[in-house]
Amino acid sequence: MDGAGEMFFHLNTSKVRLQKCYFLNVGVFQ
C-alpha cells in the first residue's frame, strides 16, 4: 500500500468510526 492509499484508508475508517459513535449517541438520546 502506498502512502496516499494508506492515508485515504485511515481517513475512511476514522470517518466510519465517528459516524458509528454519532449514531450510537443519537440512539441513546432519543
Secondary structure, 3 states (H helix, E strand, C coil): CCHHHHHHHHHHHHHHHHHHHHHHHHHHHC
